């Protein structure tokens, strides 16, 4: 079942992001240049995963879909660890940005395995607009 979160959906506040989302402001329309810089600093696979999230704003995407659709190649090991490892390639861009991570994630719930990821529609709009401006 495909789940889309509207901008005001309370589930955005129930994310598992912890320190990557605490204390820093959310991305906004004034951050177009900052978003372009963020994208330029991403490791290649992190950029690919993030681009997939941006093309699906608000949609909750399980780590197995990210591995299957974006991280092509041998599917050895745990998809959750693979995606988390790839997204660690955002750490420099994140720390330089002065903003929260531009996506959210939710750890697996009981009875399932692996995290689910999504880009908030307003944040996706900022990054997509920054790409159009280049």
C-alpha positions in Angstrom: 0.0 0.0 0.0 1.4 3.4 -1.0 1.2 6.1 1.7 1.5 9.8 1.0 1.8 12.3 3.8 0.3 15.7 3.3 2.3 18.7 4.5 0.4 19.0 7.7 0.2 15.2 8.5 1.1 14.6 12.2 3.2 11.6 11.2 6.0 14.0 10.2 6.5 14.8 13.9 6.7 11.0 14.7 9.9 10.5 12.7 13.0 8.7 14.0 15.5 11.4 12.9 16.7 12.4 16.3 19.8 14.7 16.2 19.6 15.2 12.5 16.4 17.0 13.0 16.8 18.6 16.4 17.6 22.3 16.8 18.1 23.1 13.2 15.4 24.9 11.1 13.4 23.2 8.3 14.3 24.0 4.7 12.3 26.9 3.3 11.8 28.9 0.1 14.7 31.2 1.2 17.1 28.3 1.0 17.4 27.8 -2.8 21.1 28.6 -2.9 21.8 26.6 0.3 19.9 23.6 -1.3 22.0 23.8 -4.5 25.1 23.8 -2.4 23.8 20.9 -0.3 23.1 18.8 -3.5 26.6 19.6 -4.9 28.2 18.3 -1.7 26.4 14.9 -1.7 28.2 11.6 -2.3 27.0 10.1 -5.6 24.8 7.3 -4.2 23.3 9.6 -1.5 22.4 12.1 -4.3 20.7 9.2 -6.2 18.6 8.1 -3.2 17.7 11.7 -2.3 16.7 12.4 -5.9 14.3 9.5 -5.8 12.8 10.8 -2.6 12.4 14.3 -4.2 10.6 12.8 -7.2 8.1 11.2 -4.8 7.4 14.1 -2.3 5.4 13.0 0.7 5.5 9.3 -0.3 6.7 6.9 2.4 9.3 4.7 0.7 10.6 1.5 2.3 14.4 0.9 2.2 13.9 -2.2 0.1 12.3 -0.1 -2.7 15.3 2.3 -2.5 17.7 -0.6 -2.9 15.7 -2.1 -5.8 15.0 1.1 -7.7 18.0 3.2 -7.0 20.9 1.2 -5.6 21.1 -1.3 -8.5 23.6 -4.0 -8.4 24.1 -7.0 -6.1 21.6 -7.1 -3.3 23.7 -8.6 -0.7 23.2 -7.9 2.9 20.6 -6.0 4.8 18.7 -3.3 2.7 18.2 -1.2 5.8 22.0 -1.0 6.6 22.8 -0.4 2.9 20.4 2.6 2.7 21.6 4.0 6.0 25.2 3.6 4.9 24.5 5.4 1.6 22.7 8.2 3.4 25.6 8.7 5.7 27.1 10.3 2.5 25.0 13.3 3.4 26.7 14.0 6.7 29.1 16.7 5.4 26.4 18.5 3.4 24.0 18.3 6.4 26.5 19.7 8.8 27.5 22.5 6.4 23.9 23.4 5.6 22.8 24.6 9.1 19.4 22.9 8.4 17.8 19.6 9.4 18.2 16.6 7.2 16.0 17.3 4.1 14.2 14.0 4.5 12.6 12.1 7.3 12.8 8.4 8.3 10.9 6.1 10.5 12.4 3.0 12.1 10.7 -0.3 11.4 7.6 -1.0 13.4 7.0 -4.3 15.2 6.5 -7.1 12.6 8.5 -5.4 9.8 12.1 -4.8 9.0 13.9 -1.7 7.8 13.2 2.0 7.8 10.9 4.0 5.7 11.9 7.4 4.2 10.1 10.4 2.8 10.8 14.0 1.7 8.3 16.5 3.0 6.5 18.2 0.0 7.6 21.7 1.0 11.2 20.6 1.3 11.1 18.7 -2.0 9.8 21.9 -3.6 12.8 23.9 -2.3 15.3 21.3 -3.7 13.5 21.0 -7.0 13.3 24.8 -7.4 17.0 25.0 -6.6 17.7 22.6 -9.5 15.6 24.6 -11.9 17.4 27.7 -11.0 20.8 26.3 -12.1 
